[in-house]
Amino acid sequence: MRASHLVFLALAVVATLALAWWQWTRFRAGSGTFQNLGYAFQWPLFGLFFIFAYRKYMQYENEMIAAENNTDDPDFLYEADARQYGDRATRIDEDFLPERPTLDVDTYNELNTPRRGRREADTEQPGDSNQ
C-alpha cells in the first residue's frame, strides 16, 4: 500500500461525507427539498464505493504481483482461477444466446442494393402528379 493511495482514499471519503452534510443542512433549511435529503443519503454510498473500489484494486494488484513472482509456473493463473471459482461455469453456454443470422453474398448484395427513384416514389403525395 502506498501512502498516497490512502491519503487520496481518505480525502475522497471525507469529501463525500462533507457533501452529505452539506445536503443535509440544505434539507433542514427552509428552502430544502426531499431531493436534498436523497442526496444526503446518496453521498455516503459514494464514499463506500470508493472504499470498495480501492480494496478491489488492491486485490487485483496483489494477484498481478503474485503472477509475476511465479513466472516459472505457466499454470499459476489457471490454478489460481480454479481455486477461486472451482467447477462453477465461467462461460455462457452456446444454447443461451440466439443463433446469428447467416446470409450468403448474393442475398446480402440484393438487400443492400440502392434503388433509384425509390425516394421520389415514396414521398410523392396523392394528387401531386405533374400532368
N, C-alpha and C positions, 0 to 999 in steps of 0.2 A: 504494500500500500504506500502510495505517495502522500506526503503531507498536503501537496497542492490539491490532490483529489478530495481529501477530507475537508479542506478549507472551502473548496467550491461547493461540495455537498452541503456543508453546514450553512453556507451563505444562501444557497438555493432554498433549503428548508426554512431558514429564518425569514427569507423574503416571502415565501408562501404563507407563513404564519402571520407576518405583518400585513399582508394583503387581506387575509381573512379577518384580522382585527379591524382593519380599515372598513371593510364591507359591513362588519357587524356594527360599527359605530354609525355608518351611513344608514343601516336599517333602523337603528334606535333613534335616529334623528327624526325631526318632524316630516321631512320630505322622503324618508326611506320607504322602499317598497319590498315586496316579497322577493323580487329579483335580487336585491342586495342580500337578503337572507340566504338565498340559494347560492350565491357566490361565496358567502361567508362559510358555508359548509363545503363548497367545492374546492377552495384553495388548499385546505389541509390534505385533501385527497391528492392534489398535485404534488405536495411535499412527500407523501407516502410513495407516490410513483417514482420520484427522484431516488428515494432510498432503494426501492425495488430494482430500478434500472441499474443503479450502481452495484448492487450485490450481484446481479446477473452479469454485468460487465466483468466483475472480478472473477466470477466463476469461469467465464469463457477465457479470460486471460490466464488463469491458472491451468486450465486444460491445454491451452496452447503451449505454455511453458513446459508442462509435463510431456507433451508430444515432442517438443524439440529436444528434451533431455533423453528421450527414448528413441533416438534415431536408429539405434541398432536393430530394433524390433519393428519390422514393417507392418505387423498386425496389431500394433499397440492401439491405434484409434478404433479399429474394428472391435477389439476386445473391450475397450472402454465403453463403446456403444452397447455391446452385448451385455455388459454388467449393468448399465443404466436402464436399458429398455427390455432386456430379456427376450422372450419369444413374442412379444406384442408386435402386431402388424405395424410397420412403419411406412407402408406404401398403400396407395389407393388401388384396389382391385380393378382389373380391366373391365369387369362386368358393371362396375358402378357408374362409369362415365358413358355417355351416349356414343354411338359409333360416328366417326367422321364421315361426312358425305364424300363420295368419290365421283369425280367427273372425268370423262376422257377429254382429250384435247378438242375434238370436234364439237362436242356439246358445250364446252366452256366458250369456245370462239363464237358459237351460234348465240349463246346467251349474252355475250358482251359485244356483239357487232353493232356499231352505231347505225341508226336508221335515219335516212334523210327525210326531211319533211314531216317527221312524226310530231315535232313540237307544234308546227303550224296546224296540223290536223287536230291535235288535242286541244289547242287554245281557241280554235275557231268557234264562235258563238252562233247559235241558230239565227238566221236572218241577216248574217254579215256577209252574204255572198256578193261578189263583185260581178254583177251581170250587166 
